[in-house]
Structures are given as C-alpha cells and as structure tokens.
C-alpha cells in the first residue's frame, strides 16, 4: 500500500487507516464479536493499513483492550493512535483535561494496548474548565518521557454550537493556534467525506500549509456512502444512527443521488470497484497529507477499503463528484 506521512516528524502510515470504534462501541452491539474484529485488525495490518485508530472512551476501555490483543503479536506492523480527554458515564460524556488525569490515562492506555509507546496521542475534546495549553503541556511531557511519539487534536465539531456567522472549523483552528505555541501538532482528526466536505474550506488548508497530517474521520458517512444501507431498514436501538437526523428513512431516500453518483464513477473503473472505494479515493485525492480512517469490524470491508488506495480518480471523476447534490438533512 502507498505510504503517507503525518506531521513534521514524518511518521509513515498506510494511506488508508482502520477506525476500530465500531468493533466495540456506538454501532450495533449484537454484531460486535471480538474474534471477528481481531481478524479484521490482522487483515488490515497484512494489507498495509497500519494506522489503528482507537480511544479510551470506546467501550469504554474495551476497544483499546481489543487492539492490544493484536499489538501483542504485531506491534512492529502497526501505527497506534489513541485518544484522551473524554469520560463516559451512564447517560453522558464529559471532558477531563486536567494534567494529572491525562498522565494517568496515558499509563492506563499503554497497559490496555500492551505497548510501551503510543505513536499518536490525540486530545479527543478540550476541557472547558481547563486551559487547553495546560492539557497540551501535559501531553507534551508524555512525549518527552518517551511514552508518546507525536500529538494530535480532534476537531471540536458540534455544528449547533457555532457562533453566528462562524464557519464549522473556526473553533478548532483557534485551539490549534493556541496549542501550537506549546508543542507541535502532528495531526488533526476531523470528519471529511463526499457528503460532509466542510473541512475543505479552512481546516484542510490550515493543516497542509503547516505540514500537519489530516486524519479523515467517517470518510464513508457512517456507512451511507457504501450504498449498502437501505432506507427504512432501521437500526438497533444502541446504534448511533438510530437517533441521527440523516439516517431517517426520509433523509436516506433523499440522499440516494449521492450514492448513485459514486456508483456511476465506480462503473467507469471496472466491475469490481464499489461506491465505498470511490468515496475513499476522493478523500485520498484531497492531499498527500490526508489519511482516511474508515471504521469497520469485518475482514471483507477492511480488504475493500484498503484496495481504495490503488484507485486513482481522474479530473472527470473528481468533477462529477464535485457536482453531486449536497447532502440533505441536519448532521446534528
């Protein structure tokens, strides 16, 4: 697989990563099977999808434990990315950016992941009660202690919380400018896909101009862009899409022209090419500093996603994707 670099430290990873969250959190619990997920991780590493993206809050904790089972055997094949800063309660999620907590959380993640160093340690969300510089400073100390190789920041998100007239990623860029004064940012993780392209406006150029890697979260639109989800089929109650405005039967039907456009492009590249591969190839085409991180828990989808790294979209393909209708429905 093609290799791409993350940040000024030139950390090399496969061009397509693996999002591990669906293996143990946020998606249908009845379909989460540890052994099957473990095979998916091994398959990703076999194919060169070396970036494994997890977080301590996924589960919570169980996702890191699962990834750790694979790392115990294949640490040298993997680039480990995990996150800190969010705590999961029974009915809520809260931020914790206190320096002492960050250091304890890192030690706990290292134990669960069965490794002595985390390649990329990401701040999941800034704590509104703690200056982000203090949290970032604690993370920088972990780099100096040899427990972490590089630091990353996840985008603030929350479209509904924007101030009037503000662009989606303005708050994230403000945070990035602040933490850059403390210690270099190697990567930013934010949503980027055919139906959610907002990062192209300001955040992606900010990263490119500063040599910062960009990890594209949800590049397949939580599965919608694969074309395998049927409007009205429904989701299990514990699946995040069951409460998501874009995954109502009405909105899924309204957004089918996007999938149809991806299928048209896929057909031009051969009978074996899928809409999902076109969606990932589009993300890859947005810059050499961009690494899509599609989430899955099955070997067959890992294989399909990894193959997208070899798909090259030409100018006609990119123009057709650019002309697809914008997604309908709220994303909050």
C-alpha positions, -999 to 999 in steps of 0.1 A, spaced: 0 0 0 10 36 -6 26 52 24 18 87 37 35 108 63 19 125 93 33 158 106 67 173 108 81 141 124 73 123 91 55 94 108 48 69 80 15 51 78 -5 33 52 -26 56 30 -59 40 44 -62 35 81 -86 14 102 -111 30 126 -116 5 154 -145 22 172 -173 1 155 -157 -31 169 -169 -23 204 -188 10 207 -215 32 191 -227 6 165 -250 -24 168 -238 -43 199 -254 -76 186 -229 -76 157 -198 -69 178 -177 -101 181 -142 -99 195 -126 -127 175 -141 -114 142 -128 -79 150 -94 -92 158 -92 -109 124 -102 -76 108 -73 -58 126 -48 -85 115 -62 -83 79 -56 -45 79 -20 -50 91 -15 -76 64 -26 -52 37 -6 -23 50 -34 -4 67 -11 3 96 -29 31 113 -52 17 140 -74 44 155 -90 39 189 -97 58 221 -100 51 258 -137 61 257 -147 35 232 -163 8 252 -152 25 274 -118 8 275 -128 -24 257 -117 -11 223 -81 -5 235 -81 -39 251 -91 -55 218 -65 -36 198 -39 -45 224 -45 -82 217 -34 -76 181 -5 -54 191 9 -80 215 17 -101 184 23 -74 157 34 -42 173 61 -35 147 34 -36 119 11 -11 135 9 27 140 -11 31 172 -34 62 176 -55 66 207 -72 95 224 -77 111 258 -99 137 273 -134 123 274 -151 102 302 -182 81 296 -209 80 323 -242 61 323 -261 87 303 -235 114 295 -199 121 282 -178 147 300 -144 162 292 -114 160 315 -83 178 305 -66 181 339 -29 174 335 -28 147 363 -57 129 347 -41 130 313 -9 114 326 -28 86 344 -50 80 314 -19 76 292 -4 50 315 -37 31 315 -39 32 277 -4 18 274 -13 -11 297 -45 -19 277 -27 -16 244 1 -38 256 28 -14 243 54 9 257 47 38 234 17 54 216 25 66 182 -1 94 181 -19 106 212 -49 127 204 -68 152 225 -104 140 220 -120 172 233 -107 202 252 -120 206 287 -138 239 290 -127 241 327 -90 237 319 -69 259 296 -61 238 266 -25 249 269 -23 231 302 -37 199 288 -14 200 258 15 207 280 8 175 300 6 156 267 39 172 256 55 159 288 44 124 278 64 128 245 95 139 264 91 109 287 91 85 257 55 73 263 42 91 232 57 98 198 35 126 185 4 146 194 -29 152 176 -61 171 181 -96 161 172 -119 187 157 -143 204 180 -173 196 159 -208 204 171 -223 225 143 -251 236 165 -228 253 190 -212 277 164 -215 314 169 -235 334 144 -216 336 111 -187 313 122 -175 286 99 -176 250 111 -139 246 120 -132 281 133 -131 269 169 -108 240 161 -84 263 143 -84 287 173 -75 257 195 -48 246 171 -32 281 171 -30 280 208 -16 245 213 10 250 185 26 276 208 32 248 234 42 218 213 39 209 176 6 194 163 14 164 142 -22 155 131 -57 168 132 -87 144 130 -120 156 116 -149 144 96 -143 145 58 -164 127 32 -183 133 0 -214 142 19 -196 162 46 -168 181 28 -167 212 52 -131 205 62 -120 215 27 -129 251 34 -105 261 61 -92 232 82 -76 211 55 -57 241 41 -46 251 76 -31 216 80 -14 215 46 2 249 50 18 238 83 29 203 74 2 188 97 -14 154 89 -51 151 84 -70 120 96 -103 119 78 -129 105 102 -161 90 89 -150 90 52 -178 66 43 -205 87 60 -211 62 88 -218 36 61 -242 55 40 -217 61 11 -211 23 8 -246 21 -8 -254 -9 14 -278 8 38 -314 6 27 -338 35 36 -363 23 62 -344 -8 71 -338 7 106 -310 3 131 -307 -13 165 -316 9 194 -279 12 206 -267 22 171 -258 59 170 -275 61 135 -309 52 151 -310 88 165 -292 106 137 -312 130 116 -295 120 83 -304 84 89 -342 87 90 -358 68 62 -369 101 45 -334 116 46 -317 84 34 -340 82 5 -334 119 -3 -297 114 -3 -296 84 -27 -285 106 -56 -251 109 -39 -247 71 -38 -259 68 -74 -232 93 -85 -205 73 -67 -218 42 -85 -215 58 -119 -179 67 -112 -172 32 -99 -186 16 -131 -161 36 -152 -132 20 -133 -144 -16 -137 -169 -41 -124 -152 -48 -91 -150 -11 -80 -175 -1 -54 -190 33 -43 -172 30 -10 -138 27 -28 -147 58 -49 -156 77 -17 -123 68 -1 -103 76 -33 -120 110 -33 -107 116 3 -72 104 -7 -73 129 -36 -77 159 -13 -40 159 -5 -9 139 3 -13 147 40 -47 131 41 -53 96 55 -89 83 56 -98 62 86 -129 42 77 -143 22 106 -153 -14 103 -152 -47 122 -152 -72 93 -124 -85 72 -141 -82 39 -147 -45 43 -112 -40 55 -100 -56 23 -123 -35 2 -113 -2 19 -76 -10 17 -79 -15 -21 -91 20 -25 -56 32 -20 -48 19 -56 -78 37 -72 -69 69 -89 -97 93 -98 -91 114 -129 -103 150 -134 -136 139 -149 -143 117 -119 -135 145 -94 -156 169 -114 -186 145 -113 -182 140 -76 -179 178 -70 -212 183 -89 -232 158 -68 -260 174 -49 -252 185 -13 -265 162 14 -299 169 27 -308 168 64 -292 181 96 -259 165 107 -265 173 144 
